[in-house]
Amino acid sequence: MDDKLLGYVIFICSLLGIACYFYLVFLSPWFLLTIQVSVFVAVAGILAIITWLGYTLVTTPSPSPLEDFDEELSTEEKVEENA
């Protein structure tokens, strides 16, 4: 698919989405439900991102201390000097 055609499709679909959301919030009898669902999806999305960050922090191993890194560098420098 051509990039311009894809751009037009995204553009038109987003305008239709805005029009549908406008109708649901301001003109339909389901405005309260629409707002409730929108707010729930937004809050759930933010909390899902925070959950993912917490999971990543829990499952990622801790980095080695800088002292160990300095020792590794000094041993590598000694090996290079001897070579």
C-alpha positions as CSV (number, residue, x, y, z in Angstrom):
1,M,0.0,0.0,0.0
2,D,1.3,3.4,-0.9
3,D,2.3,5.7,2.0
4,K,0.1,8.5,0.9
5,L,-2.9,6.3,0.5
6,L,-2.3,4.9,4.0
7,G,-2.0,8.5,5.3
8,Y,-5.3,9.4,3.7
9,V,-7.0,6.3,5.2
10,I,-5.6,7.2,8.7
11,F,-6.7,10.8,8.3
12,I,-10.3,10.0,7.2
13,C,-10.7,7.3,9.9
14,S,-9.5,9.6,12.6
15,L,-11.9,12.3,11.4
16,L,-14.8,9.8,11.4
17,G,-13.7,8.7,14.9
18,I,-13.8,12.3,16.2
19,A,-17.3,12.8,14.6
20,C,-18.6,9.5,16.2
21,Y,-17.2,10.5,19.6
22,F,-18.7,14.0,19.3
23,Y,-22.1,12.4,18.5
24,L,-21.8,9.9,21.4
25,V,-20.8,12.6,24.0
26,F,-23.0,15.6,23.0
27,L,-25.9,14.3,20.9
28,S,-26.7,10.7,22.0
29,P,-28.7,9.5,25.0
30,W,-25.7,7.4,26.0
31,F,-23.4,10.4,26.8
32,L,-22.9,9.4,30.4
33,L,-21.9,5.8,29.5
34,T,-19.6,7.1,26.8
35,I,-17.8,9.4,29.3
36,Q,-17.6,6.7,31.9
37,V,-16.1,4.2,29.4
38,S,-13.7,6.9,28.1
39,V,-12.4,7.8,31.5
40,F,-12.1,4.1,32.5
41,V,-10.0,3.3,29.4
42,A,-7.8,6.3,30.1
43,V,-7.2,5.5,33.8
44,A,-6.8,1.7,33.0
45,G,-4.2,2.6,30.3
46,I,-2.2,4.8,32.7
47,L,-2.3,2.1,35.4
48,A,-1.3,-0.6,32.9
49,I,1.8,1.4,32.0
50,I,2.6,1.9,35.7
51,T,2.1,-1.9,36.3
52,W,4.5,-2.6,33.4
53,L,7.1,-0.3,34.8
54,G,6.8,-2.0,38.2
55,Y,7.0,-5.5,36.7
56,T,10.1,-4.4,34.7
57,L,11.8,-3.1,37.9
58,V,11.0,-6.3,39.7
59,T,12.2,-8.7,37.0
60,T,15.3,-6.8,35.8
61,P,18.5,-7.8,37.6
62,S,20.4,-5.2,39.5
63,P,23.4,-3.6,37.8
64,S,26.8,-4.5,39.2
65,P,28.4,-2.0,41.5
66,L,30.8,0.6,40.0
67,E,33.7,-0.8,42.1
68,D,33.4,-4.1,40.3
69,F,33.3,-2.3,37.0
70,D,36.5,-0.3,37.9
71,E,38.2,-3.6,38.8
72,E,37.2,-5.1,35.5
73,L,38.6,-2.1,33.6
74,S,41.9,-2.2,35.5
75,T,42.3,-5.9,34.8
76,E,41.6,-5.4,31.1
77,E,44.1,-2.5,31.0
78,K,46.7,-4.8,32.6
79,V,46.0,-7.5,30.1
80,E,46.4,-5.0,27.2
81,E,49.6,-3.6,28.7
82,N,51.1,-7.2,28.9
83,A,50.1,-8.0,25.3
